[in-house]
Amino acid sequence: MATGFALTVADGMAEWRLLGTEAGRRLVATAATGGVRLVLYGRLTYREDLRAALGADALPADQTPQYTSTPDNGGDAALALAAYLRWDVDGLTRLEGDFALAVVDQDRGRVLATRDPMGGYPLYWTWRGDTFALATALRPLDDLLGAAAPDIGFLGEIQMMPFFEIDHLEETALTGINRLLPGTHLEAEIVRPEPRITRFWSWPDRMDDGATGTLDIAAERYGELLDAAVAQRLRGTVGAHLSGGMDSTSVALLAQRHLSAENRPLHALTMVYERLFGLASEAPYVLAVQGRTGLVSHHVAGDDVLDFDHFAGDLDHDEPYPGFFRVPSAKCMADAALNVGADTVMTGLGADELAADMPHYLADELARGRLATAWLEAARWAKASSRSPWNTFRPFALDPLMPVWLRPGLRALFTAGYAPLNRRNGWTIPPWVQRDFARQGALRDRVLGSWRRATRSADTVVLSYALEALATTAGDWVRATLAAPRGLHITHPFRDPRLIAHALASRVRLRPVPGEQKAILGRAMRDVLPEAIVRRRDKGNFNAVYYKGLTRNRPTLNRLVDRAEDLGEWLFDRALLKDCILQASLGTDSVQRTHGINNSLAILYWLDRLPRWRATPLTASSLGATSPADRVQA
């Protein structure tokens, strides 16, 4: 469902619309003063810091926020507007939180739009002749363009993508509609609305200069920043995912500490498994934190919530998404949060990108000609994980330095990026992909570009991997598609930019520790987490959820493939795709190989639902239309 806001600028007029039902509009706030109106979708954080910088008299009395979910949420739009009035465009870049916003400034005859650096909420735009439009959903822009054609390049990117978010792509699923990337802002004139895009956020430039010293010193600061990030997000009735892992448990227990001091409960939401292999063993870790003051536990039965279960349903959504196969569990958790009356849900997502300890520095040592050092370090890591040194040295030292064109393997080099069924990997084009799609969608170039960015986008391999991880995890499809339309705000404290700035600097300047699970987080949280969680070395995996779901839903998936006509048939060899689905359901495929199947099915589902998505009436209400001339006459 389209939720948030839309803005159309044509013939010198700017027209606002609010999208979605009343529930979804709880995350939209507006503020206006004089000839300036600002609409914000999402939430701000560190508001007290911004208020202090603005001063006591910064907020004009006529700023009346609308559609608030909690008594203080609507003040976000007024605060953002005050920052714009004080510091112009720079005021928008000072804002922190999970948000997308737009401003119409009649006095200056311009439109501005921006997103936070981790892409809290989506924002799209299109421009044709003298008409410019932006929206937090694709549907209003698609209506404006008159049913835009699917973008083959974007579908090619989705097909070759691992389990990433999609907000690092300027393309969208529909030709002629662009995505405003996280950490950028857009400016256009109202009279001649030609958009100009400027990037205001660079992670290397934002690294914390104070992140030096020992790992313990860095961990202490990391803990302080994580605690602050959690505290900033405690809005309304709060829930938290609690899986028994270090990441989600850290967030939940920090939230519980703050809320219990205010006599407010934390609703801990846990998907529990009694039978599924690899997940039933998580129960003791969840039980280790239950019974704490103010922590109210809610268990959601997960054994029968399997991947792909929703493919027989009617979920309409803006764009295909690589993680689409996992929607059933995400929707189940969102339902549980709404059932307990939560306004906010916190997760442990975001720690893996910079806190997970992997020895990418081995490649940097080898690049500097320090072969012996790289090998000895590989042996040290291998000993900690009971592996051979070669099994560490090859993926972390050799592979990142190989020529980019060689990454898919020698055989794929001579077959335009393809490989035989039993020799394919995550870097080869899946065999069911039609040659015309592979060529027009530039699939080989796209997957090699991903590898190039991960290993060569910065001065070191360590920094390259970290920056690519940040880019490809910005945004949140689940938040925008499943939660926000129902008025639920999902937030990830580990993706707080202040914390990331410190964690990124620590990752670059300090070496990870073999044998410790996320050493910087574990040391930061050792006085918060139970000892059993700090010391655990592995985490339950969701392979059983995936393979059982694929097996149970294979008839539904086959029918989806059979329905693919025209574009779907041009994209994929349907018989071969169904055969590969069968082979994967038998558990014979590696996780890397299943990405291609997941992505193809996500594309086909989206194409199958596209006519219905367009036919569903758009729920919207007008905020009115204004022009610079109106302001002058007033």
N, C-alpha and C positions, 0 to 999 in steps of 0.2 A: 504494500500500500504506500502510495506517495505521501510523505510526511515532511513537515518543515515549512519552507516558504518558497515562493517563486517571484521573480521580478522580470518584467518585460519593459524595454525602453524602445519606443518608436515614435516618430514624428514629434520629437521633443518632449514626449510624455513618459513618465515612469509610473508603472502600475504594479502594485504589490498584491500578492495573494497568499493566504495561509492555507497549507495543505493538510489533509488528513482529518481524522475524527478529533473530537474534543480530548480524548485520552492522549493521542500523540502530540497535541498542541501544548500539553503541559511542559514540554521541553523547548517551546518556542517563547521568546520574550521580545517585546518591542519597546522602544523608547524614542521620544521625539522632543525636539526643542527648536523653536524658530523654523528655519527651513531645512532642518536635518532630521532624517528618520533612520534608525538602525534596527535591524531585526537579527536576532541571535538564536541559533539552533544549538542546544547543548548546554554546557555549564562552564563557568569560570572557576579557577582555583587561585589561591594566594590573593584573595580579594583585599584582605587587610593591608598587605604590602602595597597594592595599587592605590588604595584609599589614602594611605600615608603619603605616598608620592604626590597624589593629587592635591591633598590639603582638605581642610574641613569644609570649605565653601565650594567644592568642585561640582556638586550635583545640583543642577537647576531644579526648582520646585515643580515644574510642569512636566517632568518626566514620569509618566505613569505606565509601568510595565503591564503586560497582559499575559494571560494564559500561564500562570505560575503553578508549579507542582508543590512547592513548599513556601512558607511565608517569605523566605529571603531569596528564592530562586530568581524571581523577576528582576531583582536589583542588578542582575548581571548585565542586562541590556543597558540600563541607565549608567552603570559603571563603565561599560565599554564605550558608550557615547561620550561620557565625560573625558575619557582618555583621548578620544579622537578630537574633541573640541580643544583640549589643552595642547596636544602634541601633533595634531594632523595625522598623516599616514603613519608616522612612527608610533603614535599612540596605539594603533591596532597591533603592531608587532610586539608591543609590551604585554599583551594579554596572554594569560596562561590558562590552560584547561583543555576540555574536550569540546570543540565547537567549530561551527562554520557560521560566518556572518556576512551581511551586506549593509552598505550605507548608501543612501541617496542624499546628496548634498545639493539642494536647489540653489543656494547662494553661489556656489562655485561651479554649478552645472556639471556635476560629475557623479559617477557611480563607483563605489569601491567594494571589493569583496576579499575575504581572506579565510584561511584555515589554519588551525594550530599545527605545529611541526610534526605531530604524530597522527594527524588526520582523524580527529575525533568524530566528525560527521562529514558526509560527502557534500560536494558542491560541483555542479556541472554548468557549462555555458555553451552558447552557440551564437553565431553572428552571421547575418545574411543581409547584405545591402545596408539599409538604414535601421534595421531591427536587431537589437541585442537582447538576449535573455539569459538569465541564470536561475538555477533552482537546485534544491537539495535532493531532487529525484529526477530521473530521466523522463518520466511520462509527460510533464508539461512541455518540455522541449521537443519531444517526439511529436506531440500534437501540433506544435507550432510549425515544425518542418513537414508535417503531413506524412507520417509513417516512414521514417528513415530506414534505409537498408542496413542489415547487419554488416558490421565492419570486419572484413576478412582478416586484416592484420591483427585486430584485437583477438579474434577467435584463434588465430595462430599462436598468439602469445599465451592465451589460456591453455591451449592444447599442450604446450611444451613446459608449462610452469609446474614446479613442485607445490607443496601445500603452503602457498603464500597468500597474503592479501593481494588485492588488485589495485590499491590506491597509488602505487608508484607508476602507473601507466597513464600517460596523457590521453591516449585513445580511450574510447568507451565502446560498448557493444554496438552502438548505433553510429553510422557514418554521419559526420557533420556536427556531432556533439562532442565537446572536449571536457576533460576532467581538470579542475583546478587542483594542482598537486598540493599535498601538505607542505606547510612552510613557505607558501607563495602568496602573493596578493595580486589582484587584478584591478585595473583602473580603466574607465571608459568615460567619455563625455556623453552627456544626455542628448545633445543636439546632433553630434556626429559620433555615434557609439562604436568606435573601433577599439577593441580591447587591447591592453598592454599588460603583459605578465612580468612580474619581478619576483625573483627568489630572495627572500629576506633571511632565510635560515640555512646555516651551514654547520653540520655537526663538528667537523675539525676545528672550526673557529670558535665553537662553543665549549670545547673541552675544558674541564676544570683544572686551572693551573695549580691549584692547591693539592691535587691528587698525587702526592709524592710520599716518599718514606717507605715504611714496611707494609706488608700486607695487613697486619693487624691494625695499623694506623688508618689505612684506607678502609678497612672493614668497619671501624668505629664510625667514621664519617658516613659510610654507606648506610649503616643502621640508622643514623640520625636523619638522613635524607629520606629513607624509606618510611620512617615513622611520620615525618612531616607530610609526605605524599599521601599516606593513608588518612591522616587527620584532616587534610584538606578536602577529602571526598566524602565525609560523613554527613550527607545531606538527607533529611527526612528519615523514613524507616529504612534501615540498612540491612542488606543480606550480604553474604560472602560465600563464594564457592570454597568448600573444604574437602580436599581429596585425600589428605594424608601425606601429600608430598611437601617438600620444604617450602616451595614457593607460595602455594595457596594457604598453607598453615601459618606462615609468617604474616601474611596480610590479615588473615582472620584474627589471629591473636593480638596483633597490634590494634586492630579495630576494636576488639573486645575490651582491651585496656582503656582506650579513650571513652568508649560508650558506657562502660560500667562506672566510670568516674562521674558520669552525668546521669546515672540511673536509667540508662537507655539500653534496650536489648540489642544483641547482634544475632540475626537469624543465620545460622550456619547451614548451608544447603549442600548435601552430600548425596551423590549417586552411589548407591551401595550394590555390590554384586555378591551373590551367594554361590553361584555355580561357575561362572565364566573363568576359564583358565587365564592366569596372569593378573586378574583383578580381584578375585576373592581374597587374596592374601593382603589386600590393602586395609582390611577392617581393623587390625590391631593399631595401626597408626592413627586412624580416625578416632578410635576409642581413647587414645592416649591424651586427647585434649578435651574430651567431653566432661561436663560437670563444672566447668569454670563459671565464675560469677557472671551472670548476664548473657551467657552463650546458650542460645536456644537452638537445639539440634532438630533438623528436619531431614529425614531420610527419604530418598526417592529410589524406588526399586528399578534397577538398571538391567537385569539379566535379559529382559525381553525388549529392551529399547536398542534396536540394532541399526547399524548403518544401512542406508538405502530404503528404510521402511517407508519413507515419505514419497517415493517415486510414483506411487499409485494415487497420491493425493492431489491437492489443487493449490499448491503454494505458487503464487505469482511473484516475480521479483525482477528487478531492473536489469541485472547482468549475470551471466554465468560466473561461477565462483569455484576455484579448485577444491575448496573444502566442503562443497555442497553435499557430498555423500554423508557427512557427519551431522547434518541438520537435526535428525531426531533427538539426539542427546542434548543439543543446544536448546532446542525448543522445549524439551521436557524440563530443563533447568529454569528457563525463563517462566514457564507456567508455574513452577514451584515457587519462584520468587513473587510472582503476582498473587498467588494464593495466600501468601503470608502478609500481603499488603506492602511489599517493599517498593520504595521509590528508587533506591540505588542498590546495585549489586556490584561488589568488588570481586576481582579474580586475581589469580597468580600469574596470568599471562605476562610475558615480557622479560622475565628473569633469564630465560635461556639464552637470549641473544648476546648478552654481555657477561653474565655471571657463570654460565656453564664453562667448565674447565676443559678446553681442548688445546692441544699443543700446536697451534698454527705457526708459532714462532720457529718451529723446526725448518720450515721453508725459508724463512728469513736468514737463519743461520747458514743453511746450504747455499743460498744466493750470495752470501758474503764469502763463500769459499771455505767455510768451517765444517767440512764433512765429518771430521772426527767428533766435534762437539755435537753436531746434529744427531749422529748415530748414538752417542752415549746418552743423550737426552731421550732419544726414542727408546733405548733400552731401559731407562729409568721409568718411563711411562708404562712400558710393556710389563715390567715387573709388578707395578702397582695394580695392573688389571689382569695379570696372569695370561698375557699374550706373548707372541714372539715379537722381537724388535722390528722385524720386517713388516709386520702387520700394523705397526704404528708409523714406521719410517715412510712407507710407500704413500699412504693417503695424506699424511701431513707434511712431508718434506718433498717428495718427488712430484706427486700429482699437481700441486699448485704451480709448479715451475715448468711443467711440460708445455709445449706450444699449444695455443688455444685450439687450433684446428685439429689437433690430435686427440682431444679429450673424448670424443665419442668412440674412439678406437680406430685401428688401421683399416678394418674392413669397411666401416662406414665412410671412410675417406673416399673410397672408390665407388660408392653406391649412393651418392647425393644425400648422405646422412642416415640412410636406412641400415638395418642389420637383420640377420635371420632371427626367427622367433626365439631360438635358444641362446642367442648372443646379444640380444638387445639390452640396453641399460638406460639409465635416466637421461642420457645425453643423446640418444639416437631417436630418430623419428619412428613412432609406432608403426608397425607394418600395415595396419588397417587404414592408415591415413592415405587418402588418394594423392597421387603425384601432383595434380593440378593445385590442390589445396596447399600441399607442402611448398610448391613453388610460389604461388601468389601470396600466400601468407608468410613467406620467408621464414619457415619454421627452423631451418638449420641455422640461419643467421641469428635468430632470436635466442635459441638455446646456447649458442656459442657466446653471444653477447652477455648472457647471464653469468657464464663461467668467467668471462673476461672481467666483468665488474667485481666478481667475488674475489679475484686473485690479483688484479692489476689496476684497480681504480685509485689506489693511493700508493704512497712510498713504500709501504710494507704490506706483506700478506696479512698480518694480524689486523691492521687497520682496514684493509680492503674487505676482509670477511665481516668485520664489525659494521662497517658502513652499509654493505649490502644487506646485512641482516636487519638493520634499522629501516632501510628503505622498503624492504619487501614485507615487513610486518606492520608498517603504518596503515592506519585505517582499521575498520572492524565491520565486516559484512554482517555478522550476527547482530551486532548492536544496532546497525542501521535498518536491517531488514526484519528481524524477529522481535526486538525489544522496544525500540523507540516508537514504532507505530502504536504501541500499547501503553506508552507513557513511562516505560522503564528505562532507566539510565544505567548502562553497564560501563564500568570504568576499571582501568588497570593501573594501579599505583606504580608498578615497575616501569611503566612507560611514561612516567613523569619526567619532563625534560631536565629538571634540576638533578634528578637521580641519574639519568642517562649521561649527562655531561660529566659527572664524577665517575660513573662506571666505565665509560668509554676511555677516559684518561687512565684509569687504573688498569684496564685491559691492555692498553698500549705500553704502559711504563712498568708494569709488574707482571712477572711470569706466573701462570697458574700452577697449582700444586698437584702433582700426581696423587691419586688415591683419596682425595677429598672431593665430595660432591659439592660443587659451587662454593669454593673455599671462602670467597669474600662474603657471600651471604651466610654461610654456616657460621663463620666467626662473628659476624655482625649480630646474629640471632641466637647465639648460644645461651643467653640468659632469658630468652623468650620461648624457644622451642623445647619440647621434650628431647631428652638425650637420644632416644631411639630414632627420632627423625633426623637429627643432626648427623648421626653416624651412619645412616643407611646409605648404601652405595648404588642402589638401583631403584627403579620405579616401575610399577605395573604398566604393561603396554596394552593397547586396545586392539591387538591383532584378532582376538576372538570375536570382538564386536564387529570388526570389519568382515572377516571371512564367513562368519555365520550369517551376517546380514546379506552378503553377496549371494550366498547359497539360497537363503530363504526367498530373496527377491529376484532371483534370476529369471523366472517367467515374466515378471513385470518389466524387467530391464530388456528382455528380448522383444517384448511387444513394443516398447518404446523405440528400439532400434528398427523394428519392422515398419513403424509408422513414419520413419524418416524418409521424406521424399524431397525432390527438388534440391534445395541447398544441402539438406542433411545427407542425401545420397551422393552429392558431389563432394562432400567433405570426407566421407568414410566408406570403406568397403564393408557393407553391413554383415555379410556372412562371416567374414574374417573377424570382425569385432565381436560377434556373438560367440565364435569359437574361442577367442581369447578370454571372454568373460567366463566361459565354462572352465577353461584351464585355470584361471585365477581362483574360481570358487572351490577348486580342488586343493588349494593351498600350495600350488607348485610355483607361483610367481613370488619374486622378492618384493619388498615394499616399494623399492624404486620403480619396478616395472608396473606396479598397479597405478601409479600416478597417471599414466597415459589413459588407462581405462576410466578412472574417475573423472578426468577432465573431459574426455569425449562424451561420457554420459551426462555430465553437467551441461555441456553445449547442446546436446540433443534435447534435454529436458527444457532448457530455456527456449529453444526454437519451437518446440512443440507447444509451449504455453504462450508464445508471443501473441498470436491472434486474440486469445482471451484477455491477456494483459492490456491490449489496446482497446478491447471492447468494453472493459469494465469502466463504469462512469467514474470520473475523477472527482473526489471530494475536495472542495476548495471554497474559500470565502474571500471576498475582496477587502483589502485594507484601503482602497481608494487609489486614485491616480492624480499625480501632481506634475508640474513642470516648472522650470525656472521662471517662466512668465507669470505663473500664479503667485510666486513669491514676490516678484517685483510689484504686481498690482496690489498685493496686500499691504 
